[in-house]
């Protein structure tokens, strides 16, 4: 439960997804010390661990996609920062863009939320929000704006 709730950041009672995303910042910062050739393995491990932890926590709580489980936000935020350099700007912009997609749940994000159950149902919509965020961050990065 400790990990599934993002070190209990999801138990704040107020905006647990936002606090869960904040809890994801140290996991994104690990890209600074993990060699680039291991980034894909790191992201894959985070996603698989998130699905497992979310599934186990959901069984303990016995509620569909409880708000206190925020390991999905952590995994989604890591995905969001996975293809751009980890800089203050990317951490900041990535946070807000990711929260936008996670809250509004546009079509590709909503599909994963509605069509999967258990840990996968909790996590995969956030992974899609992270992928969309990563694409936008990469476009901004490649444009040279920041």
N, CA, C and O atoms as a DFTB+ gen file, in Angstrom:
584 C
 N C O
     1  1       0.832      -1.197       0.000
     2  2       0.000       0.000       0.000
     3  2       0.875       1.259       0.000
     4  3       0.521       2.272      -0.604
     5  1       2.008       1.180       0.679
     6  2       2.911       2.326       0.743
     7  2       3.321       2.776      -0.657
     8  3       3.264       3.962      -0.983
     9  1       3.733       1.814      -1.475
    10  2       4.149       2.148      -2.845
    11  2       2.949       2.495      -3.717
    12  3       3.014       3.448      -4.494
    13  1       1.861       1.747      -3.606
    14  2       0.681       1.971      -4.452
    15  2       0.077       3.347      -4.215
    16  3      -0.493       3.943      -5.129
    17  1       0.201       3.852      -2.995
    18  2      -0.343       5.180      -2.681
    19  2       0.713       6.268      -2.821
    20  3       0.536       7.381      -2.325
    21  1       1.801       5.948      -3.490
    22  2       2.844       6.964      -3.722
    23  2       3.420       7.486      -2.427
    24  3       3.515       8.696      -2.219
    25  1       3.808       6.557      -1.544
    26  2       4.368       6.906      -0.232
    27  2       3.330       7.667       0.598
    28  3       3.652       8.595       1.340
    29  1       2.073       7.238       0.445
    30  2       0.886       7.801       1.113
    31  2       0.498       9.186       0.599
    32  3      -0.358       9.841       1.193
    33  1       1.114       9.644      -0.495
    34  2       0.720      10.936      -1.059
    35  2      -0.704      10.876      -1.610
    36  3      -1.375      11.904      -1.701
    37  1      -1.164       9.696      -1.975
    38  2      -2.516       9.529      -2.481
    39  2      -3.578       9.535      -1.402
    40  3      -4.773       9.524      -1.696
    41  1      -3.145       9.554      -0.165
    42  2      -4.103       9.554       0.950
    43  2      -4.350      10.955       1.492
    44  3      -4.847      11.111       2.607
    45  1      -4.008      11.966       0.717
    46  2      -4.176      13.343       1.178
    47  2      -5.641      13.731       1.319
    48  3      -5.978      14.619       2.103
    49  1      -6.516      13.065       0.560
    50  2      -7.920      13.416       0.600
    51  2      -8.268      14.573      -0.324
    52  3      -9.442      14.823      -0.598
    53  1      -7.264      15.270      -0.799
    54  2      -7.451      16.403      -1.705
    55  2      -6.491      16.243      -2.875
    56  3      -5.279      16.173      -2.669
    57  1      -7.000      16.187      -4.076
    58  2      -6.203      16.087      -5.299
    59  2      -5.131      15.001      -5.223
    60  3      -3.950      15.283      -5.422
    61  1      -5.538      13.752      -4.934
    62  2      -4.527      12.702      -4.792
    63  2      -3.706      12.479      -6.059
    64  3      -2.518      12.168      -5.966
    65  1      -4.310      12.632      -7.247
    66  2      -3.562      12.461      -8.491
    67  2      -2.469      13.489      -8.660
    68  3      -1.392      13.181      -9.170
    69  1      -2.740      14.704      -8.236
    70  2      -1.735      15.771      -8.310
    71  2      -0.587      15.474      -7.360
    72  3       0.580      15.615      -7.727
    73  1      -0.910      15.067      -6.149
    74  2       0.144      14.735      -5.192
    75  2       0.897      13.469      -5.601
    76  3       2.092      13.335      -5.340
    77  1       0.182      12.543      -6.243
    78  2       0.847      11.358      -6.765
    79  2       1.830      11.696      -7.871
    80  3       2.906      11.104      -7.959
    81  1       1.458      12.652      -8.718
    82  2       2.365      13.087      -9.785
    83  2       3.600      13.750      -9.183
    84  3       4.715      13.535      -9.659
    85  1       3.409      14.544      -8.156
    86  2       4.555      15.156      -7.455
    87  2       5.465      14.064      -6.905
    88  3       6.689      14.186      -6.955
    89  1       4.864      12.996      -6.381
    90  2       5.662      11.875      -5.864
    91  2       6.446      11.196      -6.982
    92  3       7.420      10.491      -6.714
    93  1       6.034      11.399      -8.226
    94  2       6.744      10.814      -9.356
    95  2       7.993      11.562      -9.773
    96  3       8.799      11.032     -10.537
    97  1       8.173      12.778      -9.289
    98  2       9.331      13.583      -9.693
    99  2      10.661      12.877      -9.395
   100  3      11.520      12.842     -10.275
   101  1      10.871      12.312      -8.197
   102  2      12.151      11.620      -7.969
   103  2      12.384      10.452      -8.936
   104  3      13.522      10.169      -9.309
   105  1      11.295       9.776      -9.340
   106  2      11.434       8.674     -10.291
   107  2      11.846       9.197     -11.669
   108  3      12.608       8.538     -12.377
   109  1      11.353      10.363     -12.051
   110  2      11.752      10.986     -13.312
   111  2      13.204      11.470     -13.236
   112  3      13.941      11.393     -14.219
   113  1      13.603      11.963     -12.080
   114  2      14.980      12.442     -11.910
   115  2      16.003      11.313     -12.049
   116  3      17.173      11.571     -12.330
   117  1      15.579      10.087     -11.859
   118  2      16.505       8.962     -12.025
   119  2      17.028       8.851     -13.450
   120  3      18.075       8.244     -13.678
   121  1      16.307       9.436     -14.421
   122  2      16.822       9.452     -15.795
   123  2      18.171      10.163     -15.874
   124  3      18.948       9.918     -16.797
   125  1      18.450      11.037     -14.916
   126  2      19.723      11.764     -14.907
   127  2      20.908      10.862     -14.572
   128  3      22.043      11.163     -14.942
   129  1      20.648       9.755     -13.872
   130  2      21.758       8.878     -13.474
   131  2      21.720       7.499     -14.140
   132  3      22.712       6.770     -14.123
   133  1      20.577       7.148     -14.724
   134  2      20.482       5.874     -15.433
   135  2      21.034       6.074     -16.848
   136  3      20.642       7.022     -17.529
   137  1      21.932       5.202     -17.297
   138  2      22.463       5.344     -18.658
   139  2      21.329       5.292     -19.686
   140  3      20.395       4.504     -19.536
   141  1      21.403       6.120     -20.721
   142  2      20.326       6.181     -21.725
   143  2      19.931       4.832     -22.323
   144  3      18.760       4.611     -22.631
   145  1      20.895       3.932     -22.489
   146  2      20.567       2.642     -23.081
   147  2      19.705       1.774     -22.155
   148  3      19.186       0.743     -22.585
   149  1      19.550       2.178     -20.903
   150  2      18.698       1.447     -19.967
   151  2      17.350       2.132     -19.710
   152  3      16.533       1.614     -18.949
   153  1      17.113       3.270     -20.326
   154  2      15.869       4.013     -20.083
   155  2      14.620       3.196     -20.411
   156  3      13.661       3.199     -19.641
   157  1      14.624       2.504     -21.536
   158  2      13.443       1.718     -21.922
   159  2      13.181       0.591     -20.925
   160  3      12.030       0.289     -20.606
   161  1      14.240      -0.018     -20.442
   162  2      14.080      -1.083     -19.445
   163  2      13.531      -0.495     -18.151
   164  3      12.646      -1.081     -17.527
   165  1      14.052       0.656     -17.748
   166  2      13.570       1.333     -16.534
   167  2      12.083       1.656     -16.648
   168  3      11.314       1.370     -15.730
   169  1      11.678       2.248     -17.763
   170  2      10.271       2.616     -17.967
   171  2       9.392       1.364     -17.949
   172  3       8.327       1.358     -17.331
   173  1       9.836       0.311     -18.623
   174  2       9.074      -0.936     -18.644
   175  2       8.915      -1.501     -17.238
   176  3       7.829      -1.950     -16.872
   177  1       9.970      -1.483     -16.458
   178  2       9.901      -1.988     -15.075
   179  2       8.947      -1.150     -14.223
   180  3       8.188      -1.694     -13.422
   181  1       8.985       0.160     -14.395
   182  2       8.072       1.046     -13.648
   183  2       6.621       0.716     -14.011
   184  3       5.770       0.609     -13.127
   185  1       6.339       0.556     -15.291
   186  2       4.965       0.258     -15.734
   187  2       4.502      -1.084     -15.183
   188  3       3.401      -1.185     -14.640
   189  1       5.328      -2.111     -15.317
   190  2       4.941      -3.441     -14.823
   191  2       4.755      -3.444     -13.307
   192  3       3.813      -4.050     -12.797
   193  1       5.643      -2.775     -12.594
   194  2       5.503      -2.685     -11.139
   195  2       4.240      -1.933     -10.762
   196  3       3.545      -2.314      -9.819
   197  1       3.939      -0.871     -11.491
   198  2       2.734      -0.079     -11.216
   199  2       1.477      -0.918     -11.418
   200  3       0.558      -0.866     -10.601
   201  1       1.432      -1.685     -12.496
   202  2       0.259      -2.532     -12.750
   203  2       0.099      -3.550     -11.624
   204  3      -1.003      -3.751     -11.113
   205  1       1.189      -4.182     -11.244
   206  2       1.123      -5.177     -10.163
   207  2       0.692      -4.541      -8.836
   208  3      -0.206      -5.046      -8.163
   209  1       1.335      -3.440      -8.470
   210  2       1.014      -2.785      -7.194
   211  2      -0.416      -2.247      -7.175
   212  3      -1.115      -2.365      -6.168
   213  1      -0.844      -1.662      -8.282
   214  2      -2.215      -1.146      -8.353
   215  2      -3.224      -2.280      -8.242
   216  3      -4.249      -2.138      -7.575
   217  1      -2.942      -3.395      -8.886
   218  2      -3.834      -4.549      -8.827
   219  2      -3.945      -5.079      -7.404
   220  3      -5.043      -5.347      -6.915
   221  1      -2.809      -5.225      -6.747
   222  2      -2.815      -5.741      -5.373
   223  2      -3.511      -4.778      -4.411
   224  3      -4.276      -5.204      -3.545
   225  1      -3.248      -3.506      -4.563
   226  2      -3.871      -2.502      -3.687
   227  2      -5.377      -2.443      -3.907
   228  3      -6.144      -2.319      -2.952
   229  1      -5.803      -2.533      -5.173
   230  2      -7.237      -2.502      -5.467
   231  2      -7.946      -3.692      -4.812
   232  3      -9.065      -3.555      -4.317
   233  1      -7.305      -4.836      -4.811
   234  2      -7.889      -6.020      -4.160
   235  2      -8.010      -5.805      -2.656
   236  3      -9.009      -6.196      -2.053
   237  1      -7.012      -5.192      -2.054
   238  2      -7.055      -4.925      -0.611
   239  2      -8.146      -3.922      -0.250
   240  3      -8.839      -4.079       0.755
   241  1      -8.288      -2.899      -1.074
   242  2      -9.268      -1.841      -0.805
   243  2     -10.672      -2.296      -1.214
   244  3     -11.669      -1.834      -0.660
   245  1     -10.736      -3.209      -2.193
   246  2     -11.998      -3.741      -2.703
   247  2     -12.904      -2.645      -3.262
   248  3     -14.090      -2.552      -2.944
   249  1     -12.284      -1.819      -4.113
   250  2     -12.999      -0.712      -4.752
   251  2     -12.386      -0.522      -6.130
   252  3     -11.170      -0.640      -6.279
   253  1     -13.208      -0.228      -7.152
   254  2     -12.693      -0.039      -8.512
   255  2     -11.964       1.301      -8.616
   256  3     -12.540       2.355      -8.346
   257  1     -10.706       1.248      -9.006
   258  2      -9.849       2.422      -9.218
   259  2      -9.962       3.463      -8.096
   260  3     -10.366       4.601      -8.333
   261  1      -9.600       3.057      -6.873
   262  2      -9.669       4.020      -5.765
   263  2      -8.685       5.174      -5.954
   264  3      -7.561       4.974      -6.415
   265  1      -9.119       6.375      -5.595
   266  2      -8.318       7.578      -5.792
   267  2      -6.998       7.578      -5.046
   268  3      -6.048       8.241      -5.463
   269  1      -6.930       6.837      -3.942
   270  2      -5.691       6.849      -3.152
   271  2      -4.554       6.111      -3.845
   272  3      -3.391       6.317      -3.501
   273  1      -4.869       5.246      -4.824
   274  2      -3.816       4.561      -5.582
   275  2      -3.287       5.543      -6.623
   276  3      -3.999       5.924      -7.552
   277  1      -2.042       5.944      -6.457
   278  2      -1.442       6.939      -7.359
   279  2      -0.157       6.441      -8.021
   280  3       0.559       7.215      -8.656
   281  1       0.130       5.155      -7.871
   282  2       1.299       4.605      -8.556
   283  2       1.139       4.756     -10.068
   284  3       2.126       4.791     -10.803
   285  1      -0.112       4.843     -10.526
   286  2      -0.377       5.049     -11.947
   287  2       0.065       6.437     -12.399
   288  3       0.575       6.592     -13.509
   289  1      -0.123       7.446     -11.553
   290  2       0.360       8.791     -11.881
   291  2       1.889       8.819     -11.909
   292  3       2.489       9.472     -12.763
   293  1       2.505       8.117     -10.986
   294  2       3.967       8.054     -10.959
   295  2       4.479       7.439     -12.260
   296  3       5.388       7.979     -12.890
   297  1       3.896       6.309     -12.658
   298  2       4.335       5.633     -13.879
   299  2       4.063       6.500     -15.110
   300  3       4.907       6.599     -16.001
   301  1       2.900       7.118     -15.159
   302  2       2.564       7.972     -16.301
   303  2       3.494       9.159     -16.424
   304  3       3.878       9.541     -17.529
   305  1       3.860       9.750     -15.285
   306  2       4.765      10.898     -15.296
   307  2       6.165      10.474     -15.752
   308  3       6.837      11.211     -16.474
   309  1       6.597       9.295     -15.330
   310  2       7.896       8.786     -15.787
   311  2       7.874       8.601     -17.305
   312  3       8.832       8.962     -17.988
   313  1       6.795       8.047     -17.828
   314  2       6.666       7.899     -19.283
   315  2       6.733       9.274     -19.952
   316  3       7.389       9.433     -20.981
   317  1       6.064      10.251     -19.377
   318  2       6.032      11.609     -19.938
   319  2       7.432      12.205     -20.086
   320  3       7.685      12.953     -21.030
   321  1       8.333      11.886     -19.174
   322  2       9.686      12.460     -19.194
   323  2      10.713      11.533     -19.834
   324  3      11.911      11.810     -19.784
   325  1      10.259      10.442     -20.431
   326  2      11.182       9.408     -20.885
   327  2      11.914       9.708     -22.185
   328  3      12.927       9.070     -22.471
   329  1      11.434      10.662     -22.984
   330  2      12.088      10.885     -24.286
   331  2      12.618      12.308     -24.460
   332  3      12.958      12.722     -25.568
   333  1      12.683      13.038     -23.368
   334  2      13.261      14.391     -23.403
   335  2      14.293      14.499     -22.287
   336  3      14.242      13.740     -21.318
   337  1      15.224      15.432     -22.417
   338  2      16.164      15.636     -21.305
   339  2      15.398      16.075     -20.050
   340  3      14.440      16.844     -20.130
   341  1      15.829      15.582     -18.919
   342  2      15.189      15.965     -17.658
   343  2      15.787      17.300     -17.219
   344  3      16.899      17.373     -16.696
   345  1      15.013      18.337     -17.451
   346  2      15.396      19.696     -17.063
   347  2      14.269      20.260     -16.207
   348  3      13.180      19.691     -16.142
   349  1      14.541      21.372     -15.560
   350  2      13.490      22.008     -14.758
   351  2      12.274      22.306     -15.627
   352  3      11.141      22.042     -15.226
   353  1      12.509      22.859     -16.824
   354  2      11.399      23.190     -17.707
   355  2      10.576      21.948     -18.056
   356  3       9.348      21.974     -17.974
   357  1      11.246      20.865     -18.443
   358  2      10.520      19.661     -18.832
   359  2       9.782      19.038     -17.646
   360  3       8.670      18.533     -17.803
   361  1      10.391      19.072     -16.473
   362  2       9.689      18.575     -15.280
   363  2       8.423      19.390     -15.028
   364  3       7.358      18.835     -14.755
   365  1       8.552      20.699     -15.121
   366  2       7.446      21.618     -14.849
   367  2       6.358      21.496     -15.925
   368  3       5.188      21.279     -15.609
   369  1       6.750      21.636     -17.191
   370  2       5.786      21.557     -18.286
   371  2       5.160      20.167     -18.348
   372  3       3.954      20.027     -18.551
   373  1       5.982      19.151     -18.172
   374  2       5.485      17.781     -18.186
   375  2       4.447      17.535     -17.115
   376  3       3.468      16.823     -17.338
   377  1       4.661      18.128     -15.944
   378  2       3.707      17.980     -14.849
   379  2       2.335      18.506     -15.263
   380  3       1.328      17.815     -15.109
   381  1       2.298      19.720     -15.782
   382  2       1.012      20.338     -16.123
   383  2       0.348      19.697     -17.344
   384  3      -0.870      19.527     -17.376
   385  1       1.148      19.346     -18.338
   386  2       0.574      18.692     -19.520
   387  2       0.034      17.313     -19.138
   388  3      -1.055      16.924     -19.561
   389  1       0.805      16.580     -18.337
   390  2       0.353      15.255     -17.892
   391  2      -0.934      15.359     -17.085
   392  3      -1.866      14.586     -17.307
   393  1      -0.996      16.301     -16.154
   394  2      -2.217      16.456     -15.336
   395  2      -3.404      16.817     -16.227
   396  3      -4.519      16.348     -15.994
   397  1      -3.173      17.642     -17.238
   398  2      -4.231      18.012     -18.187
   399  2      -4.828      16.758     -18.822
   400  3      -6.044      16.565     -18.797
   401  1      -3.972      15.904     -19.392
   402  2      -4.459      14.694     -20.046
   403  2      -5.059      13.710     -19.058
   404  3      -6.039      13.035     -19.372
   405  1      -4.479      13.622     -17.867
   406  2      -4.983      12.682     -16.868
   407  2      -6.360      13.101     -16.353
   408  3      -7.201      12.246     -16.076
   409  1      -6.592      14.378     -16.225
   410  2      -7.881      14.866     -15.715
   411  2      -8.941      14.869     -16.817
   412  3     -10.053      14.389     -16.595
   413  1      -8.618      15.399     -17.998
   414  2      -9.606      15.502     -19.076
   415  2      -9.877      14.177     -19.785
   416  3     -10.970      13.964     -20.311
   417  1      -8.908      13.309     -19.800
   418  2      -9.022      11.991     -20.417
   419  2      -9.594      12.040     -21.842
   420  3     -10.687      11.532     -22.095
   421  1      -8.846      12.654     -22.770
   422  2      -9.304      12.650     -24.169
   423  2      -9.341      11.218     -24.714
   424  3      -8.858      10.286     -24.071
   425  1      -9.918      11.059     -25.899
   426  2     -10.235       9.752     -26.494
   427  2      -9.194       8.643     -26.271
   428  3      -9.567       7.593     -25.748
   429  1      -7.946       8.805     -26.625
   430  2      -7.082       7.623     -26.438
   431  2      -6.883       7.277     -24.960
   432  3      -6.715       6.104     -24.626
   433  1      -6.897       8.246     -24.096
   434  2      -6.722       7.995     -22.659
   435  2      -7.964       7.300     -22.110
   436  3      -7.851       6.306     -21.393
   437  1      -9.126       7.804     -22.435
   438  2     -10.399       7.264     -21.951
   439  2     -10.592       5.818     -22.405
   440  3     -11.139       5.001     -21.664
   441  1     -10.145       5.500     -23.618
   442  2     -10.266       4.133     -24.128
   443  2      -9.630       3.138     -23.161
   444  3     -10.232       2.114     -22.837
   445  1      -8.423       3.435     -22.702
   446  2      -7.721       2.509     -21.811
   447  2      -8.394       2.419     -20.447
   448  3      -8.415       1.354     -19.830
   449  1      -8.935       3.520     -19.985
   450  2      -9.643       3.519     -18.704
   451  2     -10.902       2.650     -18.778
   452  3     -11.227       1.938     -17.827
   453  1     -11.599       2.714     -19.901
   454  2     -12.880       2.019     -20.036
   455  2     -12.760       0.561     -20.463
   456  3     -13.691      -0.214     -20.245
   457  1     -11.645       0.168     -21.062
   458  2     -11.554      -1.167     -21.653
   459  2     -10.624      -2.138     -20.937
   460  3     -10.421      -3.257     -21.410
   461  1     -10.065      -1.736     -19.823
   462  2      -9.202      -2.634     -19.057
   463  2      -9.666      -2.617     -17.606
   464  3     -10.269      -1.647     -17.147
   465  1      -9.380      -3.689     -16.897
   466  2      -9.769      -3.749     -15.489
   467  2      -8.557      -4.106     -14.632
   468  3      -7.469      -4.369     -15.143
   469  1      -8.770      -4.108     -13.331
   470  2      -7.691      -4.431     -12.403
   471  2      -6.569      -3.426     -12.475
   472  3      -6.787      -2.250     -12.766
   473  1      -5.358      -3.899     -12.206
   474  2      -4.193      -3.018     -12.225
   475  2      -3.964      -2.385     -13.578
   476  3      -3.575      -1.220     -13.658
   477  1      -4.200      -3.140     -14.655
   478  2      -4.027      -2.588     -16.007
   479  2      -5.015      -1.457     -16.239
   480  3      -4.665      -0.448     -16.850
   481  1      -6.240      -1.610     -15.761
   482  2      -7.249      -0.569     -15.927
   483  2      -6.909       0.697     -15.172
   484  3      -7.242       1.800     -15.606
   485  1      -6.249       0.537     -14.048
   486  2      -5.844       1.699     -13.251
   487  2      -4.671       2.418     -13.909
   488  3      -4.624       3.648     -13.926
   489  1      -3.736       1.662     -14.443
   490  2      -2.460       2.230     -14.898
   491  2      -2.437       2.652     -16.361
   492  3      -1.859       3.689     -16.687
   493  1      -3.041       1.885     -17.240
   494  2      -2.827       2.116     -18.677
   495  2      -3.352       3.453     -19.187
   496  3      -2.780       4.010     -20.124
   497  1      -4.418       3.985     -18.602
   498  2      -4.874       5.313     -19.038
   499  2      -3.830       6.374     -18.704
   500  3      -3.641       7.321     -19.467
   501  1      -3.158       6.220     -17.578
   502  2      -2.102       7.171     -17.205
   503  2      -0.866       6.999     -18.083
   504  3      -0.158       7.967     -18.359
   505  1      -0.607       5.774     -18.519
   506  2       0.506       5.547     -19.446
   507  2       0.207       6.260     -20.760
   508  3       1.092       6.882     -21.348
   509  1      -1.051       6.170     -21.224
   510  2      -1.426       6.872     -22.463
   511  2      -1.324       8.380     -22.279
   512  3      -0.861       9.081     -23.179
   513  1      -1.751       8.887     -21.128
   514  2      -1.593      10.327     -20.844
   515  2      -0.108      10.695     -20.845
   516  3       0.268      11.771     -21.309
   517  1       0.725       9.806     -20.329
   518  2       2.169      10.038     -20.338
   519  2       2.745      10.029     -21.740
   520  3       3.626      10.830     -22.055
   521  1       2.256       9.130     -22.587
   522  2       2.726       9.076     -23.980
   523  2       2.355      10.364     -24.711
   524  3       3.184      10.940     -25.416
   525  1       1.117      10.815     -24.546
   526  2       0.707      12.068     -25.191
   527  2       1.543      13.244     -24.693
   528  3       1.942      14.111     -25.471
   529  1       1.800      13.261     -23.391
   530  2       2.637      14.321     -22.815
   531  2       4.047      14.250     -23.381
   532  3       4.627      15.278     -23.732
   533  1       4.602      13.051     -23.473
   534  2       5.959      12.879     -24.009
   535  2       6.052      13.393     -25.439
   536  3       7.038      14.030     -25.809
   537  1       5.039      13.121     -26.235
   538  2       5.036      13.589     -27.632
   539  2       5.036      15.115     -27.684
   540  3       5.792      15.715     -28.448
   541  1       4.196      15.732     -26.879
   542  2       4.143      17.199     -26.867
   543  2       5.462      17.784     -26.366
   544  3       5.979      18.740     -26.944
   545  1       6.002      17.215     -25.299
   546  2       7.292      17.709     -24.783
   547  2       8.396      17.557     -25.830
   548  3       9.244      18.439     -25.973
   549  1       8.387      16.447     -26.556
   550  2       9.416      16.220     -27.572
   551  2       9.286      17.232     -28.710
   552  3      10.289      17.745     -29.206
   553  1       8.048      17.516     -29.122
   554  2       7.825      18.511     -30.182
   555  2       8.335      19.874     -29.717
   556  3       9.018      20.573     -30.465
   557  1       8.006      20.247     -28.489
   558  2       8.467      21.535     -27.949
   559  2       9.994      21.553     -27.867
   560  3      10.624      22.546     -28.231
   561  1      10.583      20.466     -27.394
   562  2      12.039      20.366     -27.273
   563  2      12.711      20.488     -28.638
   564  3      13.678      21.234     -28.794
   565  1      12.201      19.760     -29.618
   566  2      12.805      19.786     -30.960
   567  2      12.604      21.120     -31.670
   568  3      13.389      21.486     -32.544
   569  1      11.556      21.841     -31.297
   570  2      11.319      23.155     -31.913
   571  2      12.326      24.184     -31.435
   572  3      12.489      25.237     -32.052
   573  1      13.007      23.879     -30.329
   574  2      14.013      24.798     -29.802
   575  2      13.440      25.963     -29.013
   576  3      14.157      26.912     -28.696
   577  1      12.161      25.899     -28.694
   578  2      11.530      26.987     -27.926
   579  2      12.188      27.091     -26.551
   580  3      12.460      28.188     -26.062
   581  1      12.437      25.941     -25.939
   582  2      13.070      25.948     -24.610
   583  2      14.242      25.021     -24.585
   584  3      14.904      24.890     -23.555
